[in-house]
Amino acid sequence: MDFGRVPPGELTEIDFKLPAEPVFNKKVLKGKPVKKPVAYLGCAKWGRKEWIGKIYPKGTKDADFLQEYVHHFNSIELNATHYQIYGPATISKWDAKAQGIDFKFCPKVPQSISHFSNLVSAGDKTTSFLEGVLAFGEHLGPIFLQLSDKYGPAKRAYLYEYLASLPKDLQFFVELRHPQWFEDEAVRLELFDKLRELNVGAIITDTAGRRDVAHMHLTIPKIFIRFVGNSLHPTDYTRIDDWANRIKFWLDNGLKEVYFFMHMHDEAKSPELALYLIDKLEAVCGIKVKKPQFVG
């Protein structure tokens, strides 16, 4: 993911500390832990040739990447669905790779809806998309809508109307990138209040060059974090430490589900940082998550 990318030499100049806990979150978290919170962690794609000989066995063919991926992670941020609408037949084949495994596919809304429609008259395409991903069955995780950095608050009526039209029995999250969503406090609070009313989550994106999108607001008692690392720069590890502590605080106050997706400018190194995060979550939060297993 290149969103928020900065030159490596600037990384030590950035304040990566997560923002203070918003008072807003008291509207969502009930102040005491739930009995069995769950955590899902993964990457954005399974088709990473760079992982052959690292976590995928040498000689792994493209057709077997997903079969290998599900042995190392318990979730995937499914970006493939952003570029085309897949029917139930294809989705069912992917789902079959995770049979008998606690695994979640978290599909991204197609760009024909999120980027090219202004969310107006998108009902038919949304229906086709949902008809496909419903074939994941029990392996269907949250569905996320990523809006472009050109989609600002001036279009919020379209956004709210679209979100209100979505099925209530599915969990949706939305990622916003236009700076004006975060610059104006009234707009920001209106947004989060509306999402809470609609039972839609607000994605938190942690990336070097856009600290505003690490907003830390919870509109439902679940989190969806998109973390953009910098190829195992020392700041990657201190940032993960900060996240483990914040997640612990949220869990202690009623957070139910964690979805954390690892991105890198050099995706070859995502498994290493994912493993560090998983060990940290176990040590700090007492949550065990499936770990990537390295070859050799």
C-alpha positions as CSV (number, residue, x, y, z in Angstrom):
1,M,0.0,0.0,0.0
2,D,1.5,3.4,-1.0
3,F,-1.1,5.5,0.8
4,G,0.8,7.7,3.2
5,R,4.2,6.7,2.1
6,V,7.1,8.9,3.0
7,P,10.9,8.7,2.2
8,P,12.6,6.4,4.7
9,G,14.8,9.3,5.9
10,E,11.7,11.1,7.2
11,L,10.4,8.2,9.4
12,T,12.3,9.2,12.5
13,E,10.9,12.7,12.3
14,I,7.2,11.5,12.5
15,D,5.3,11.3,15.8
16,F,3.8,7.8,15.5
17,K,2.3,7.9,19.0
18,L,-1.4,7.0,18.7
19,P,-3.9,9.8,19.6
20,A,-5.4,10.0,23.1
21,E,-8.5,7.9,23.7
22,P,-11.5,9.8,22.4
23,V,-14.3,10.5,24.9
24,F,-16.6,9.4,22.0
25,N,-15.7,5.8,22.6
26,K,-17.5,5.7,25.9
27,K,-20.7,5.7,23.8
28,V,-19.7,2.3,22.4
29,L,-17.6,0.5,24.9
30,K,-19.5,-0.6,28.0
31,G,-16.6,-0.4,30.5
32,K,-16.0,-4.1,31.2
33,P,-14.5,-7.0,29.2
34,V,-16.5,-9.5,27.2
35,K,-16.0,-13.2,28.0
36,K,-14.5,-14.3,24.7
37,P,-13.1,-11.6,22.5
38,V,-11.8,-12.7,19.1
39,A,-8.9,-11.5,17.0
40,Y,-8.2,-12.0,13.3
41,L,-5.0,-11.0,11.7
42,G,-3.8,-11.2,8.1
43,C,-2.5,-9.5,5.0
44,A,-4.1,-8.0,1.9
45,K,-3.3,-10.7,-0.7
46,W,-2.4,-14.4,-0.7
47,G,-0.6,-14.3,-4.1
48,R,2.8,-13.2,-2.8
49,K,5.6,-14.9,-4.7
50,E,8.0,-13.2,-2.3
51,W,6.8,-15.6,0.4
52,I,7.9,-18.7,-1.5
53,G,10.8,-20.1,0.6
54,K,9.8,-17.9,3.5
55,I,6.3,-19.2,4.6
56,Y,5.3,-21.0,1.5
57,P,7.2,-24.1,0.6
58,K,9.7,-23.9,-2.3
59,G,8.0,-24.8,-5.6
60,T,4.5,-23.6,-4.5
61,K,2.4,-22.8,-7.6
62,D,0.1,-19.8,-7.9
63,A,-3.0,-22.0,-7.7
64,D,-1.9,-23.2,-4.3
65,F,-1.1,-19.9,-2.7
66,L,-4.5,-19.6,-0.9
67,Q,-4.3,-23.2,0.4
68,E,-0.9,-22.2,1.9
69,Y,-2.0,-18.8,3.2
70,V,-4.8,-20.2,5.4
71,H,-2.2,-22.3,7.3
72,H,-0.4,-19.1,8.4
73,F,-3.1,-16.5,9.0
74,N,-6.7,-16.6,10.2
75,S,-8.0,-13.8,8.0
76,I,-7.4,-11.8,4.8
77,E,-8.2,-8.3,3.7
78,L,-9.6,-9.4,0.3
79,N,-8.5,-6.7,-2.1
80,A,-9.2,-8.9,-5.1
81,T,-12.9,-8.0,-4.9
82,H,-12.0,-4.3,-5.3
83,Y,-11.1,-4.8,-8.9
84,Q,-14.0,-7.0,-10.2
85,I,-17.2,-8.5,-9.0
86,Y,-16.9,-12.3,-8.5
87,G,-19.9,-14.6,-8.6
88,P,-20.7,-17.3,-6.1
89,A,-18.9,-20.0,-8.1
90,T,-15.5,-18.4,-7.8
91,I,-16.1,-17.3,-4.2
92,S,-17.1,-20.9,-3.3
93,K,-13.8,-22.2,-4.6
94,W,-11.9,-19.8,-2.4
95,D,-14.1,-20.7,0.6
96,A,-13.4,-24.4,0.1
97,K,-9.8,-23.7,0.9
98,A,-10.7,-22.7,4.4
99,Q,-13.2,-25.5,5.2
100,G,-12.9,-26.7,8.8
101,I,-10.7,-23.7,9.7
102,D,-11.6,-20.6,11.8
103,F,-10.9,-18.1,9.0
104,K,-12.4,-14.9,7.8
105,F,-12.5,-13.3,4.3
106,C,-13.0,-9.5,4.6
107,P,-13.9,-8.4,1.1
108,K,-13.4,-4.9,-0.2
109,V,-16.3,-3.2,-2.1
110,P,-15.6,-3.0,-5.8
111,Q,-14.1,0.3,-7.0
112,S,-16.9,0.5,-9.6
113,I,-19.1,1.3,-6.6
114,S,-16.7,3.0,-4.2
115,H,-14.7,5.1,-6.6
116,F,-16.7,5.6,-9.8
117,S,-20.3,5.9,-8.7
118,N,-20.3,8.6,-5.9
119,L,-22.4,5.9,-4.2
120,V,-25.4,7.0,-6.3
121,S,-27.5,4.4,-8.3
122,A,-25.1,1.7,-7.1
123,G,-27.8,-0.7,-5.9
124,D,-27.6,-3.3,-8.7
125,K,-23.8,-3.5,-8.6
126,T,-23.9,-3.8,-4.8
127,T,-26.5,-6.6,-5.0
128,S,-24.3,-8.5,-7.5
129,F,-21.2,-8.0,-5.3
130,L,-23.1,-9.2,-2.1
131,E,-24.6,-12.2,-3.9
132,G,-21.0,-13.3,-4.7
133,V,-19.4,-12.8,-1.3
134,L,-22.3,-14.4,0.6
135,A,-20.9,-17.7,-0.8
136,F,-18.2,-17.4,1.9
137,G,-20.9,-18.4,4.4
138,E,-19.5,-18.7,7.9
139,H,-16.1,-17.5,6.6
140,L,-17.4,-14.1,5.6
141,G,-16.0,-11.4,7.8
142,P,-16.6,-7.7,7.8
143,I,-17.1,-6.1,4.4
144,F,-15.3,-2.8,3.9
145,L,-15.9,0.3,1.8
146,Q,-12.9,2.3,1.0
147,L,-13.6,5.8,-0.4
148,S,-11.1,7.7,-2.4
149,D,-9.2,10.8,-1.1
150,K,-11.4,12.9,-3.3
151,Y,-14.6,11.8,-1.6
152,G,-15.2,14.5,0.9
153,P,-17.9,15.6,3.4
154,A,-19.7,17.5,0.7
155,K,-21.0,14.1,-0.5
156,R,-21.9,12.8,2.9
157,A,-25.6,12.6,2.2
158,Y,-24.8,10.1,-0.6
159,L,-22.6,8.1,1.8
160,Y,-25.2,8.0,4.6
161,E,-28.0,7.0,2.2
162,Y,-25.9,4.3,0.7
163,L,-24.8,2.8,4.1
164,A,-28.4,2.9,5.3
165,S,-29.4,0.8,2.2
166,L,-27.0,-2.0,3.1
167,P,-28.3,-5.3,4.6
168,K,-28.4,-5.0,8.4
169,D,-27.4,-8.7,9.0
170,L,-23.9,-8.1,7.5
171,Q,-21.1,-6.1,9.2
172,F,-19.7,-3.2,7.2
173,F,-16.8,-0.8,7.8
174,V,-15.9,2.3,5.9
175,E,-12.5,3.9,5.3
176,L,-12.4,7.6,4.7
177,R,-9.3,9.4,3.3
178,H,-10.4,13.0,2.3
179,P,-8.6,15.3,4.9
180,Q,-11.8,17.3,5.5
181,W,-13.5,14.4,7.3
182,F,-10.9,14.9,10.1
183,E,-10.0,18.6,10.0
184,D,-13.5,19.9,11.0
185,E,-14.5,18.6,14.5
186,A,-18.3,19.1,13.8
187,V,-18.0,17.1,10.5
188,R,-15.9,14.4,12.2
189,L,-18.3,13.9,15.1
190,E,-21.3,14.0,12.8
191,L,-19.7,11.2,10.8
192,F,-18.9,9.0,13.7
193,D,-22.3,9.5,15.3
194,K,-24.0,8.6,12.0
195,L,-21.8,5.5,11.6
196,R,-22.7,4.4,15.2
197,E,-26.4,4.9,14.4
198,L,-26.1,2.8,11.3
199,N,-24.0,0.1,13.1
200,V,-21.1,0.7,10.6
201,G,-17.5,0.5,11.7
202,A,-14.9,3.2,11.0
203,I,-11.6,1.8,9.7
204,I,-8.5,3.1,11.4
205,T,-5.6,3.4,9.0
206,D,-2.1,3.8,10.5
207,T,0.3,5.1,7.9
208,A,3.3,7.4,8.1
209,G,2.3,10.3,6.0
210,R,-1.4,10.6,7.0
211,R,-1.6,10.6,10.8
212,D,-5.1,12.1,10.7
213,V,-6.6,8.8,9.5
214,A,-5.4,7.1,12.7
215,H,-8.5,8.6,14.3
216,M,-9.0,6.0,17.1
217,H,-12.8,6.4,17.1
218,L,-14.9,3.3,17.7
219,T,-18.4,3.4,16.3
220,I,-19.2,-0.3,17.1
221,P,-17.4,-2.6,19.6
222,K,-15.2,-4.0,16.9
223,I,-12.1,-2.7,15.2
224,F,-10.7,-2.9,11.7
225,I,-7.1,-1.7,11.5
226,R,-5.1,-1.2,8.4
227,F,-1.5,-0.9,9.4
228,V,1.1,0.2,6.9
229,G,4.6,-0.7,8.0
230,N,7.9,0.5,6.5
231,S,9.9,-2.6,5.7
232,L,10.8,-3.4,9.3
233,H,12.1,0.0,10.1
234,P,12.7,0.3,13.9
235,T,9.6,2.5,14.2
236,D,7.4,-0.4,13.0
237,Y,8.1,-2.3,16.2
238,T,7.4,0.6,18.6
239,R,4.2,1.4,16.7
240,I,3.1,-2.3,17.2
241,D,3.9,-2.0,20.9
242,D,1.6,1.1,21.1
243,W,-1.2,-0.8,19.3
244,A,-1.0,-3.8,21.6
245,N,-1.4,-1.5,24.6
246,R,-4.3,0.3,23.1
247,I,-6.1,-2.9,22.1
248,K,-5.6,-4.2,25.6
249,F,-7.3,-1.0,26.9
250,W,-10.2,-1.5,24.5
251,L,-10.6,-5.2,25.3
252,D,-10.7,-4.4,29.0
253,N,-13.5,-2.0,28.3
254,G,-15.7,-4.2,26.1
255,L,-14.2,-4.6,22.7
256,K,-15.5,-7.8,21.1
257,E,-13.6,-8.3,17.8
258,V,-10.2,-7.3,16.4
259,Y,-9.4,-7.3,12.7
260,F,-5.8,-6.2,12.1
261,F,-4.3,-6.2,8.6
262,M,-0.6,-5.9,7.9
263,H,0.5,-3.9,4.9
264,M,4.1,-3.1,3.8
265,H,5.6,-1.1,1.0
266,D,7.7,-4.2,0.6
267,E,5.2,-7.0,1.2
268,A,7.9,-9.6,1.4
269,K,8.5,-8.5,5.0
270,S,4.9,-8.6,6.2
271,P,5.0,-12.0,7.8
272,E,7.9,-11.0,10.1
273,L,6.0,-8.0,11.5
274,A,2.8,-10.0,11.7
275,L,4.5,-12.5,13.9
276,Y,5.8,-9.8,16.1
277,L,2.3,-8.4,16.5
278,I,0.8,-11.8,17.3
279,D,3.4,-12.5,20.0
280,K,2.8,-9.0,21.4
281,L,-1.0,-9.5,21.5
282,E,-0.5,-12.8,23.3
283,A,1.9,-11.2,25.9
284,V,-0.1,-8.0,26.5
285,C,-3.7,-9.0,25.8
286,G,-3.7,-12.7,26.5
287,I,-5.1,-13.4,23.0
288,K,-3.8,-16.2,20.9
289,V,-3.8,-15.9,17.1
290,K,-2.6,-18.3,14.5
291,K,1.1,-17.6,13.7
292,P,2.8,-17.6,10.3
293,Q,5.3,-20.6,10.2
294,F,8.6,-19.9,8.5
295,V,10.2,-22.5,6.2
296,G,13.3,-24.1,7.6
